[in-house]
Amino acid sequence: MVALARTAGASLTLLDLTGLNDITDAAVLALAEHCPSLRHLILSWVLLLTDAAATAVAERCPLETLSLHGIRGVTMATLDAMAEVRFDRFICIL
C-alpha cells in the first residue's frame, strides 16, 4: 500500500479497500501523505483501522466520499476532527 501511494499517489482519486483486513493505520497514513488528489476512499470493514488513519485522510485529502462502515476502531473523535475540516461536498458513511 505504501508503494502504491508513493508511485500513483499524485494521480489517485478513488480507492476501494473494502474488507482488506491486512490494511493498517500506517498504510492509510501513507495514502494521506502521498495522495493529494484522493477524493473517494472506501475503507468499509477494514477492521484494523483507528481514529488516527481516518482523521489523517480527512484532514489531508480533498475527500468527497469516505466510507468507514463496520470499523469499530473509529470513534466520535474522528467525527469531531472531520467537523473541523470544511467540506463543500462531503459524505461520510459510518
C-alpha positions in Angstrom: 0.0 0.0 0.0 2.8 2.4 0.8 4.5 1.7 -2.6 1.1 2.3 -4.3 0.7 5.6 -2.5 4.2 6.7 -3.4 4.1 5.8 -7.1 0.5 6.5 -8.0 -0.3 9.0 -5.3 -0.5 12.2 -7.3 -3.0 10.7 -9.8 -5.0 8.5 -7.4 -8.6 9.9 -7.0 -10.6 6.8 -6.0 -9.6 3.8 -3.9 -11.8 1.0 -2.6 -10.2 -1.2 0.1 -13.4 -2.8 1.4 -12.8 -5.8 3.6 -9.0 -5.8 3.2 -8.2 -6.6 6.8 -4.4 -6.5 6.4 -4.6 -2.8 5.8 -3.2 -0.9 8.8 -3.2 2.7 10.0 0.3 3.0 8.6 -0.9 2.2 5.1 -3.7 4.8 5.3 -1.4 7.4 6.7 0.8 6.8 3.6 -2.2 7.5 1.4 -2.9 10.7 3.3 0.7 11.8 2.9 1.2 10.9 -0.8 -2.3 11.2 -2.4 -3.2 14.9 -2.6 -5.9 14.2 -5.2 -7.8 11.4 -3.4 -11.5 12.2 -3.5 -13.2 8.9 -2.8 -11.9 6.4 -0.2 -13.8 3.3 0.8 -12.5 1.7 3.9 -15.6 -0.3 4.9 -14.8 -3.4 7.0 -11.1 -2.7 7.2 -11.1 -3.7 10.8 -7.6 -2.8 12.0 -8.1 1.0 11.4 -8.4 3.5 14.1 -9.1 7.2 14.5 -5.5 8.1 13.5 -6.0 6.8 10.0 -9.5 8.2 9.4 -8.6 11.6 10.8 -5.4 11.8 8.7 -7.1 11.3 5.3 -10.0 13.5 6.3 -7.6 16.4 7.1 -5.1 15.9 4.3 -7.1 14.8 1.3 -9.9 16.7 -0.6 -12.4 13.9 0.1 -15.9 13.9 -1.2 -16.7 10.4 0.0 -15.2 8.5 2.9 -16.7 5.2 4.0 -15.8 3.9 7.4 -18.7 1.4 7.8 -18.0 -1.5 10.1 -14.8 -0.2 11.6 -15.0 -0.3 15.4 -11.7 1.5 16.0 -13.2 4.7 14.6 -14.9 6.8 17.3 -16.6 10.1 17.7 -13.1 11.7 17.8 -12.9 11.1 14.1 -16.3 12.8 13.5 -15.2 15.7 15.7 -12.0 16.1 13.7 -14.0 15.9 10.4 -16.3 18.6 11.6 -13.4 21.0 12.0 -12.4 20.5 8.3 -14.5 22.4 5.8 -16.1 20.2 3.1 -18.2 21.7 0.4 -19.5 18.3 -0.8 -18.6 15.5 1.7 -20.3 12.2 2.5 -19.1 10.1 5.4 -20.6 6.7 5.7 -20.3 5.0 9.1 
